[in-house]
């Protein structure tokens, strides 16, 4: 989930300007909170107890960036001093700690203070340093680490020598990334065309998606990709068995396809077999699989085209777990819906909901992220 490029107006949060653009990832400090499934310690609370309401991770107020292990059972986060921390399941080295030991409390990855952005897949991690270099570790069985092989790594390894990486997204077994020149690159598992390269061939090194230099925000579902361009258009490709591409059909595509003709899309989040996106007017739209109410449309019906969630124009950020959604509004509240078997909705119960429900009454939430069955958020 990315909120850096939101432009919704009337946002008044520390670290964001009047247009909703993030002005710094290191100037402001935030508390870290988590809830939901915790069998592998992915909540970072020093235990393996499930929680159905938000719990603060320690007492520090120095967290700045986070990722919840999309489709996974671990968490990675960056502090304002540029250090990188991880916890939870580590059976494939995804924590980057040089071992395969699971941890239920945050552990620092190395000693560097130069980490800037982080993204996670099913059992692997990607991170960008302030130098613009890209690093990866964990499960590389399908080439998703981008290191030219299918090996696993339990410590960070640099992907090539470039210093121009800008944004990253990971899923079950493939990776998407953009460079500072606006180009889009992909690698890893590609059986459904999710790499956008016009074929279904796996690649273990970065391959450019077309020749355009206008890609902006990127996200991945289980086996599909959703992205926006600088002109506000929305594009998807890959698996589409439940309409997750938003193209009005269930046809798979191995090259980027435009979703409608609108030029007002800004934020995207893929998770499982469904998609979420926010427009510049602050409206929230969802499509794809909806068997557990994860689309927030007050029903359990799959849809293959974007459908608006309610009528509100105050949505700010959105993230997707395996079968649930968590989103923030411009007033600092957070809302979620969908599967709740592990308490991942943070509502104090394990009841499923097919429409948005507010998590508590606080108005100081900022960033939200989701793992397979757990949620994490920053609060100021």
N, C-alpha and C positions, 0 to 999 in steps of 0.2 A: 504494500500500500504506500502510495506516495501522496503527500499533501503539499509539497513544495511549490507546485505550479498552480495551486488553486487561485482563482481570481473572482471571488464571489461578492466582494464589496462588504462594507459594514462589519468587517472582522476586527475585533479589538483584543488581541491576545499577545502576550509577551513573545517576542521573536518574530512577529509578523507585521507587515505594513498594512495600511488602510485597505489595500486591494487583496489582502489575503496571501501575498507572496512571502515566503519565509526569508527573513533577512539574515539569519545566522543559525548555525547548528551548534554553536559552542558558547554563545554569550549568555544564554539563559539556562536555568537549571530546573529540573523537574524530579518529582517523586515517581517511582515505578510501582505499579500495582498489577496483580495477576489473579486469575481465578479459573476454575474448571478442572479438567482432568490433571492428575498429578502423579500418576503411577511411576513415572520415571524422574520425578523431581523437577519437571519442567516449569513449575511455578516459581522456583527459586526461594522457597520458604523454609528450607532446611528439613523438609519431611516429604512424605509421599501421600499426604492426606488430600483428598479432593475438597475443594471449596466452591460453594455456589454463590458467594458474594465476594466482592473485591477485597484483597488483602495486600497490604504494602510489603514490598520486598525490601527488608532491612529498613534503615532510617535515613539513608542517603538522599540528598536532593541534587545529585550531580549527574543524572541520566539525561541523554540527549537524543539518542536514536535507537530503534529497536526493530527486531524481526522475530516472528513467532514460530518459525519452522513450518512453513506452508505444507500441509498434509503430513506434518511431522510431530515429534514429541520432544522438542528441545527449544531453547530460547537463546538468542544472541543479542547483545546490546552494547552500545558505545556510551562512554561517559564524556562529560564536557572537557576532560583533560586529554581526550583522544585515545584513551585506553579501551581495549576490547574485552568483553566478558561473555561467558557462555555457561550454560547449565542444562541438565536434563539427560535424555538418552544419548549415549555416546558409543553405541555398538559398532559404528562404522567410522569412528574418528571425526564425526561431524562437529564436535566441540573445539577441535583444533588444539587440544591440550597435550598432544604427543602420546596419548594413551587411549584405551577403550573403556575407561571407567566412567560410570554415570555419576553426576553430582547433583545434589538438591539445593545447592547454594551457588551464587555466582563465583566463577573462577576466572582469573585474568588469563587471557591468551597472550603469552609472551610478555615482553616488557615495553613494547613500543607505545608511543603516544601520538601516533600519526594516522589513526584510523578515522575515516570520514563517513562511509556509508556501508551498510550491511544488508544482505538478503539471504534467505534460506530456502532450500528445497526439502524434499522428503527426508534425506539423510546426508545433506551436504550444505556447505556454507560458502558464500561469496562475499568479498569485501573490497572496497576501494579505499586507498590511502589518500592523504592530502596531496601526494605527489602525482595522483592520477593513475597509479599502477593498480592492477587488478590481481587479486589473490583468491585461491580456492582451496578447499579441503573437504574430506569426508568420502562418501561413496562416489567413485568414478567409474562404476561398472558399465555405464553406457556413454562414457566420454563427456559427461556433464561438467567435469571440472575444467575442460578446455585445455588440458595439458598434453594432448597428442597421444594419449593412451587410455586404457580402461582400468587403471590401478586406483586403489584407495590411498588416501593420505590422511594422517592424523595430526598434521601440523600445516600451517599456511604455506602454500607454494605459489610463486608468481606465475601468472598466465602471460607468457611472452614478455616483451620488454617495453611495450608501449606505455606512455604516460598521459593518455588522452581518454581514458574511460570515465564515463559520466554517471550512468544509471545502470542498475542491475536488477534482475528478477529471476527467481528459480522456482521449479515445480517438482513433480515427482522425480523426473530423471532427465530434464533438459534445462537449458539456461538461455536467457535473453539479456542483451546489454546494449547500451547506446554509448557513442563516443561524443566528445565535445563538438565534433563537426556535424552532429545530427544524424550520423549513419547508424544503422541498426545491424546487430550481429547476433548469431545464434549458434548453438552446438549441443550435442547430446543425442538422446533418443528421439527418433523422428518417424515412427511407424505410422502416425496419423497426419503427417505433414505439418506438425506443430512448429517446426523451425522456419517455415515460410519460404523455403528454398525451391519450391516447385517440384519436389520429389519426396520420397520417404526413406532416404538414406541417412543413417546415423553418421555424425561427425564428432570427432574428439578434439577438434581445434576450431576456433571462431571462424564462421563463414558469414560474409556480408549478405544481408537480405535486400536484394535489389541494389539500386544505385542512388536512392534518394537521400537527401541530407536534411530532412524535415521531421524526423521522428522525435517525439517528446516523452510521453509517459508510457510505461510498459508494465504488463502484469501477466501472470500465467495461471491457468487452471490446471487440472490434472494432466490433460493432453491437448491443450489448446492455448492460444495466445490472444491477448486483447491489447490494443495500443492506440494512442492518439498521435496526431501530427501537429505541427506548430500552427496549422490553419484551423484547428479545432475539429477536424474530421476524425471519425472512429473507424478502426480497422480490426478484423479478426481473422484467424485461420487455425486449421488443425481439426481435431475431432469435433463432431457436431451431432452425435447420436441423440442428444436431448435438446437440440436447439440452442446450445450454449454460444454459438457464433452470432446469434441475433439477426440472421439473414432471412428469416421466414421459412426456413426449410431444415432438413436434417442431412444435408449433403456435406461431405468432408471437403476441405480445400487445403492445398499445400502451398498456396501463395496468398498474400494479403488481399482481403476483400473488404470493400467499404460497406459499413453498416448505415444504410440510408444516405441522405445527402446533407444532413445538418453539419454546421461548422461551429457548434457550441459545446462540444464535449471537452472535459478538462481532466477528470480523475477517473481511473479505472481500477477494478479489482476482480481478478478471477479466482475461483476456488471450487474444488470438486468439478462438477459439470455445470456450473452456473456462473453468470457474469453480473457485475454491478458497475454502474458508472454515474458520475455526477456531471451535470451541465453547468455552464457559466452562470445560469440564473439560479443555481442552488437547488434545483430539483434532482431527485434520485431515481434512477431507472434500473430495472433488473430483468433478467431473462435466463432461460435454460431450465435445468432440473429444479423441481419444486416439491419433491415428495415429502419433505419435512417442514415445509413452510419457509425455506431459506430465502425465497424471493420477497417476502414481506408483503404479499399481495392479498392476504387474508383468505387464501385458498391453498390447495395442494396440487394445482394444475401446472404442468410444464408449459412454457410459452417459448416460441422461437423468434420473437421480436421484442424489442425493448418495451417494457410496461412501466409506467410511473408508479412509484411507491407513495401513495397518498397525494396530497396537493401542496405540501410544504415547499418553500423555497429557501430553506435555511440549513441544508445539509452541507457539511464542510469536508469530512474525510470518511472513507469507508474501507473496510477490510473484510476478507472472507476466510472462514475456516472450511473444513471439509464439507459441512452441510449446515452452516449457520453464517449469519452476517452481523457485524458490529459496525456502527457508524457514529460519527460525532456531528453535532450541529454548531452553528456559529455562536450560539449562546453558551457554549462550553459544556453542554449536556451530552451524554452518550446513550445510545439506543441499540438494541439488538433483537434478533428473532431467528427462528429456525430450530434445529436440533438442540436439545438441552440435557441429554442423558447424563452428562458429567458435570452439570452446573455451569457450563461454559457461557451461558447468557448472563450470569452474575445477578440473577434476580432472586436469589435465596431459595430456589426450588429446582426441580428437575422437570418442569412442565414445558412442553414444546409450545411455541407461539408462531403464528403465521402472519403477524403484523407487528410493527415496531413497539417495543416496550422500553420505557426509560429505566436505566440502571441507577437506582438511588435518586437523590435530588441535587447532587452537586453540580455546579456550573463552572468547574475549574479543570475539566478534562481537555486534553489537547490531541495527542496522537493515539490512535488505536491500531492494534495488530492482532493477528489470530494465528494459532497453530491448528493442528488437526481438530483437537477438542479442548483447547484452552485459549483464553484471551489475555492480552496484556495491554496496558495503557500507561501513558505519561500524564501526570497531573501537576499543575503548578500552584 
